[in-house]
Each structure stands twice: as structure tokens, then as C-alpha cells.
Amino acid sequence: MKKLLIIASCFYISGVYAQEISTSEVNTVPEDKMNIIKTNITGYAFRNINLSYERSINRWFAINVGFGTVTEGKVPFMNAFLSEEDEKDFQNLKIKATNFTIEPRFYIGEGYGKGFYFAPYYRYSKVSTNTFDYTYNYTAFGTTVPIPLKGLGDANGNSGGLMVGAQFFLNKQHSFVLDFWIAGAHYGSGKGNFSLTSNIILTPEMQNELKKEIENLDIPFVDYTVETNANGANIKLDGPWAGFRSGFSLGYRF
């Protein structure tokens, strides 16, 4: 009987010890790491300096908040929406931009920041220009007179969209992550004001020609109205605001 008690005690102690080891091993799996700081490395190719923070609320739900700023530089792909002739009028045009994004994430994979996810999101964006030169070619009596103007302005937009992506852990400790933005698109509305001013007093005929020239730029996906006066022109934007997101982010989980 004593032998049976000793054997049973040994089994009990062994079971408790094994349970402690198992529990210790489980606790080493870093599911308690609920925070991730990331940066979208593909954004730097477009001068976009960015940082985002993700917080897991539970296994399947997280909140990701991001901020980005595009340093001042040339307008990317300007030749895609302006003709070569019109593009020459904006040779020294530069822009800078900022954006803020908040996106709830719904994970359908392993969770706690890992696997495929769907993320509806809200984004605020602002774009502003440097003081740029714009040359207006006024033609009268068969003679073309170039009239220089100075331009300046900014615009902002609010939009909502949906992102589909997948996030992976890159090491056994689950400390480093790769966030693949497979595809995301947003749509909303934007407003802006841009001005063109000249040192030359514009006659009513000059103003009408300038108005037509700006309206004929026909910039896609942008609704704008033009008002001219003796000092130049004012352009008001009030219309759709859209964008696309894709890329790779690297991050640290803690």
C-alpha cells in the first residue's frame, strides 16, 4: 500500500511539474504582446515618411492609427493627367502633403496581429504647394504675349475606404512583423483654394482668356471653378477625393 502511495505521489508531482513546464512554455508564446509600431517602407520611394501604431483589443480585433508626411518635391506622375504642353507651364511646381489614417482591423487568421485582415478606414489628407510660376500666353492681333503669374494654394480631403491585407511574424519570438497591404482604396470629398497673381493688370479680355485656359487644363478626378480678376485668378476645388494604398510595412511587436 505504501508503495502505491509513493508511486501515486510521484505521478502527481511529475504531472504538476509537467504542467508548470507546459504553462511556462505557453507563456513564452508572446500573445501578450499587444502593440506594434510599423513604417511603410515602400512609401519612402514617394518621399512619404510615415509611422503607424497597432493595438490588439482581442484575438480578432485591432485598431491601427497611422500618420505620414510627404516632403516637398515634384508632383508624381504629373504627365499622366496633363499634356506635355500644359506640363511645361508648371515646371517648378512642388507639393507637400500630410495624412492621418485610423483603421479598425478584423483578423480572420490566427489573430493577435497575425494573418489576413479586412480594415475599413478613415483618412484625412492635406496637400499644399510652393510658390510656383505659371505662364499664361495671351494672344491678340496675331501676337502672343507671355504673362507670368505666381501660384500658391492648398487642399484637404476626408475619405473612407477598405483595406485588405495580411500580417506575418518574422521570428520565433513574434517580435518583428511584415504587414502586406494587398490593396486598399478610399473615396470622399475635398476642398481647396489656389491663387494665381500677376504684376500686370489684366484687362477683361485677358481675364476671359485666362479663365478659359485654366478650365481647359481638364485635370481628371478634380472638380474646380475659376474666377478671374485684374490681379489674376482664384481656383476653388470642391469635389471627389480618392486614393489607393498598397505596400509593405516592417514593424516591431511588444
VMD Tcl script that draws the C-alpha trace (Angstrom):
set ca {
  {0.00 0.00 0.00}
  {2.84 2.33 0.88}
  {4.46 1.58 -2.47}
  {1.25 2.51 -4.25}
  {1.06 5.79 -2.35}
  {4.68 6.58 -3.19}
  {4.14 5.76 -6.88}
  {0.94 7.83 -6.95}
  {2.74 10.74 -5.31}
  {5.50 10.53 -7.88}
  {2.98 10.59 -10.71}
  {1.20 13.59 -9.12}
  {4.43 15.53 -8.64}
  {5.53 14.69 -12.17}
  {2.16 15.84 -13.50}
  {2.33 19.15 -11.62}
  {5.92 19.69 -12.80}
  {4.98 18.90 -16.38}
  {2.03 21.26 -16.12}
  {4.31 24.02 -14.85}
  {6.70 23.43 -17.76}
  {3.81 23.41 -20.23}
  {2.37 26.59 -18.72}
  {5.78 28.22 -18.82}
  {6.16 27.29 -22.49}
  {2.73 28.64 -23.31}
  {3.52 31.89 -21.56}
  {6.61 32.28 -23.72}
  {4.34 32.48 -26.75}
  {4.05 36.27 -26.90}
  {0.28 36.59 -27.26}
  {0.51 39.26 -24.55}
  {2.42 41.47 -26.99}
  {-0.49 43.65 -27.97}
  {1.33 46.62 -29.55}
  {3.06 47.05 -32.92}
  {4.94 50.05 -34.30}
  {5.44 49.99 -38.08}
  {6.60 52.00 -41.05}
  {5.61 51.51 -44.69}
  {8.96 51.05 -46.43}
  {7.51 51.36 -49.94}
  {6.21 54.83 -49.09}
  {9.75 56.21 -48.89}
  {10.07 55.80 -52.66}
  {7.44 58.57 -52.89}
  {9.04 60.77 -50.16}
  {6.39 59.54 -47.69}
  {7.85 59.48 -44.17}
  {5.36 57.52 -42.11}
  {4.70 55.74 -38.84}
  {1.77 53.68 -37.57}
  {0.75 52.10 -34.28}
  {-1.44 49.00 -33.95}
  {-3.10 47.88 -30.73}
  {-4.76 44.47 -30.43}
  {-8.03 44.62 -28.49}
  {-8.60 40.87 -28.62}
  {-7.63 37.94 -30.85}
  {-9.59 39.06 -33.89}
  {-9.89 42.85 -33.50}
  {-7.26 45.63 -33.52}
  {-7.02 49.40 -34.07}
  {-4.31 50.79 -36.36}
  {-3.51 54.52 -36.43}
  {-1.08 55.99 -38.96}
  {0.49 59.34 -39.82}
  {2.51 60.27 -42.89}
  {4.12 63.34 -44.36}
  {5.32 63.75 -47.93}
  {8.29 66.08 -48.13}
  {8.22 68.89 -50.68}
  {9.04 67.80 -54.21}
  {7.76 67.43 -57.74}
  {4.25 66.18 -58.42}
  {4.49 62.43 -59.14}
  {3.06 61.22 -62.45}
  {2.04 64.76 -63.48}
  {2.40 63.79 -67.14}
  {-0.35 61.21 -66.60}
  {-3.04 63.90 -66.25}
  {-1.53 66.90 -68.06}
  {-0.45 67.17 -71.67}
  {3.22 67.78 -72.38}
  {2.47 71.36 -73.39}
  {0.46 72.09 -70.23}
  {3.06 70.40 -68.04}
  {5.68 72.91 -69.22}
  {3.65 75.67 -67.58}
  {4.22 74.06 -64.16}
  {7.93 73.30 -64.35}
  {8.80 74.46 -60.84}
  {5.57 73.32 -59.16}
  {6.24 71.35 -55.96}
  {3.89 69.89 -53.39}
  {4.00 68.56 -49.86}
  {1.33 66.57 -48.06}
  {0.25 65.08 -44.76}
  {-2.23 62.34 -43.95}
  {-3.82 60.75 -40.89}
  {-5.47 57.33 -41.01}
  {-7.44 55.31 -38.47}
  {-8.44 51.76 -39.35}
  {-10.17 49.06 -37.30}
  {-8.77 45.67 -38.32}
  {-10.69 42.40 -38.34}
  {-8.36 39.40 -38.44}
  {-9.54 36.14 -39.96}
  {-6.25 34.26 -39.46}
  {-4.52 33.30 -36.22}
  {-5.24 36.70 -34.73}
  {-3.43 38.92 -32.26}
  {-1.97 40.79 -35.19}
  {-1.28 37.77 -37.41}
  {-2.97 36.60 -40.60}
  {-5.31 38.04 -43.20}
  {-7.45 41.00 -42.26}
  {-10.11 43.40 -43.53}
  {-9.81 47.03 -42.46}
  {-12.41 49.73 -43.15}
  {-10.68 53.05 -42.60}
  {-10.99 56.83 -42.46}
  {-8.29 59.13 -43.87}
  {-7.71 62.87 -43.66}
  {-5.30 64.33 -46.22}
  {-3.87 67.77 -46.88}
  {-1.83 68.93 -49.88}
  {-0.12 72.31 -50.31}
  {2.14 73.83 -52.96}
  {5.19 76.01 -53.02}
  {5.04 79.42 -54.69}
  {5.29 78.31 -58.30}
  {5.47 80.04 -61.67}
  {2.71 79.79 -64.23}
  {2.99 81.38 -67.66}
  {-0.19 82.49 -69.36}
  {0.19 83.07 -73.09}
  {-2.17 85.85 -74.13}
  {-2.77 86.12 -77.87}
  {-4.14 89.27 -79.53}
  {-3.92 90.53 -83.12}
  {-1.78 87.56 -84.07}
  {0.79 88.27 -81.36}
  {1.38 86.05 -78.30}
  {2.49 87.77 -75.13}
  {3.66 85.60 -72.19}
  {2.26 86.88 -68.90}
  {3.96 85.45 -65.79}
  {1.87 84.63 -62.72}
  {2.72 83.33 -59.25}
  {0.69 80.43 -57.90}
  {0.04 79.16 -54.37}
  {-2.60 77.03 -52.69}
  {-3.68 74.03 -50.63}
  {-6.44 71.44 -50.48}
  {-7.70 68.90 -47.97}
  {-9.96 65.89 -48.13}
  {-11.87 63.43 -45.98}
  {-12.41 59.93 -47.27}
  {-13.33 56.41 -46.27}
  {-12.19 53.12 -47.71}
  {-11.38 49.45 -47.26}
  {-8.02 47.71 -46.96}
  {-7.35 44.00 -47.48}
  {-4.02 42.79 -46.15}
  {-2.02 40.13 -44.35}
  {0.43 40.43 -41.47}
  {3.14 37.91 -40.60}
  {5.59 37.36 -37.74}
  {9.19 37.19 -38.94}
  {10.89 35.45 -35.99}
  {10.12 32.82 -33.34}
  {9.69 35.44 -30.65}
  {6.99 37.13 -32.77}
  {8.74 40.46 -32.22}
  {9.22 41.53 -35.85}
  {6.34 41.74 -38.30}
  {5.72 42.23 -42.00}
  {2.46 43.93 -42.89}
  {1.47 43.44 -46.53}
  {-1.12 45.95 -47.74}
  {-2.52 43.86 -50.56}
  {-4.93 46.53 -51.79}
  {-6.82 49.47 -50.35}
  {-8.90 52.24 -51.88}
  {-10.70 55.25 -50.45}
  {-13.17 57.80 -51.72}
  {-14.59 61.01 -50.29}
  {-14.76 64.75 -50.82}
  {-12.22 67.53 -50.84}
  {-11.98 71.31 -50.84}
  {-9.18 73.68 -51.78}
  {-8.18 77.16 -52.85}
  {-5.43 78.14 -55.27}
  {-4.49 81.60 -56.46}
  {-2.58 82.94 -59.45}
  {-1.39 86.55 -59.21}
  {0.31 88.80 -61.73}
  {2.19 92.08 -61.53}
  {0.47 93.06 -64.77}
  {-3.05 94.48 -64.60}
  {-5.26 92.16 -66.62}
  {-7.88 93.60 -68.92}
  {-11.34 91.98 -69.05}
  {-10.35 90.24 -72.29}
  {-7.16 88.92 -70.69}
  {-9.19 87.67 -67.75}
  {-11.60 85.78 -70.01}
  {-8.76 84.14 -71.90}
  {-7.02 83.17 -68.66}
  {-10.24 81.66 -67.32}
  {-10.67 79.54 -70.45}
  {-7.05 78.40 -70.37}
  {-7.27 77.17 -66.79}
  {-10.62 75.46 -67.38}
  {-9.19 73.72 -70.45}
  {-6.49 72.06 -68.36}
  {-9.17 69.40 -67.74}
  {-7.48 67.80 -64.74}
  {-9.13 64.37 -64.20}
  {-10.95 63.40 -60.99}
  {-10.98 67.06 -59.86}
  {-13.95 69.44 -59.95}
  {-12.97 73.09 -59.85}
  {-14.29 76.55 -60.66}
  {-12.27 79.52 -61.86}
  {-12.81 83.19 -61.08}
  {-10.58 85.87 -62.60}
  {-9.92 89.49 -61.74}
  {-7.49 92.26 -62.66}
  {-4.78 90.69 -60.49}
  {-5.06 87.09 -61.68}
  {-7.28 84.12 -60.86}
  {-8.75 82.13 -57.97}
  {-9.37 78.41 -58.36}
  {-11.74 76.66 -55.96}
  {-11.78 72.88 -55.61}
  {-14.92 71.18 -54.38}
  {-15.41 67.62 -55.48}
  {-14.37 63.99 -55.17}
  {-11.24 62.90 -53.33}
  {-9.90 59.42 -53.99}
  {-6.75 57.38 -53.46}
  {-5.19 53.93 -53.49}
  {-2.99 52.18 -50.90}
  {-0.61 49.24 -51.27}
  {2.84 48.31 -49.98}
  {4.91 46.59 -47.31}
  {5.42 47.71 -43.72}
  {8.03 46.47 -41.28}
  {7.36 46.66 -37.57}
  {8.25 45.73 -34.02}
  {5.79 43.98 -31.70}
  {5.94 44.49 -27.95}
}
mol new
graphics top color blue
foreach p $ca { graphics top sphere $p radius 0.5 }
foreach p [lrange $ca 0 end-1] q [lrange $ca 1 end] { graphics top cylinder $p $q radius 0.2 }
display resetview
